[in-house]
Amino acid sequence: MKRWLGIGLLVVLVGAGWVWVETRPLVVETCRPGPGTVQEYVAEDGKTRLDEEYVITMPINGRVRRIELDEGDRVTSGQMVASIDDFALRREIEKLGAKIEETKSWIEGVDKAKPKREEIEAARLNVARAQLALETCRRETSVTQINLAEAEREFRRMKNLLADGVVQQAQYDEAKRAYDTSRERLDTCGLAEETSSRALEIARLDYDRIQRSVDDNEYQRGVYQAQINQIKAQIALLRDDLSKTEIRAPVGGVVLEKYLEDEQVLMAGAPLLKIADMESIEIEADILSEEVTGLEPGQRVGITGKALGGRTAEGRLKRIYPGGFKKISALGIEQQRVKVIVGFDNRDLGLRPYVSVDLRIIVDEHKGVLTVPEQAVFKSSDTWSVLVIEDSRLALREIEIGLRNDEVAEIVRGLTEDDLVVAEPTNDLQPGQRARPAASP
């Protein structure tokens, strides 16, 4: 009898436990829909870059003096950043100025005497000497080119031998000095050849003038004046070159690159410095092609990231490139992307070029609308739904949503501010289950 009583008591206890477990309400995190702002945006990583970079080059042939600036130094607009040795230019201008005075004196003597045989012979000898000087310069240039080629081969050979440990550093340094000397010598020969060519041209003009003016003094006067005009034109060109010997920064900014250290003879166009206008900084990003459809220049862009040190900034979509390109993602997937440019005010932020930032390009925005956390909504039978608590039980509620992002979703229809919505529904939650909120929302 006692045995049957024990069995009955056990059955009653098990049944009571089962009823208690089955009827105990589930505790779930809940929230109530509330007014808020919902933004639809395209999120992407970006990198700052400089829109305006200036490479300062040699404006004329010449010997540039040592540049004292270094990478990272700031310069102001109009500041002299380099200079070219102007000695040869000034001497040439003085020489031509003296030639003008000499020619003026010839004009004064036109009516006094015709050209003498000695003058004609002297002019002819001047042409011959100038021609000889030019040919000598050209031969020296040719020899120097050969020597330079030989010095370059020897320098490269010594460089390889030094790398292999066959020769000593002193032998390599000697070969390098010989190579550098040959290069400078070739530049000097080029300048000398140019000067000799100008001298020959002037000597020929002199000789032609004297020849033509033997029988016509008035014609000689016109030739003299033409010669003065020509010399003045040459002086004007030289003065223009002289004005370019002080090389100035086109904008204020920072020196990004310095292309040479020591004084050196360079040709026009050789790069000297690269200067960047730090206020022209902008952001470049590669957007997936399917996300570009809703983008337009002028849209607001939120800027965040470690480079901002916890700060946030806002920019504007400045430019969308017309064509796309293929890019391999970090997962090795080939993607079609389009480059966009974002403009922003960097004066207070002080971002440096080529640092990473996070972008949110705002495509659309609704303010003062009913919202719930994005995790609360899900698809059920091809319709958007949420789980709500009604009469202490879970109920499936079909809704219509508007804008939606990774944080919140806009509720167009189906909920009110009085509804109690499950904040993060899981697969084990089913309509009809008893439930209560974890805390009063």
Summary of the structure (lengths in Angstrom):
residues: 441
radius of gyration: 42.7
end to end distance: 55.0
largest distance: 165.1
contacts: 1270
relative contact order: 0.19
helix: 40%
strand: 33%
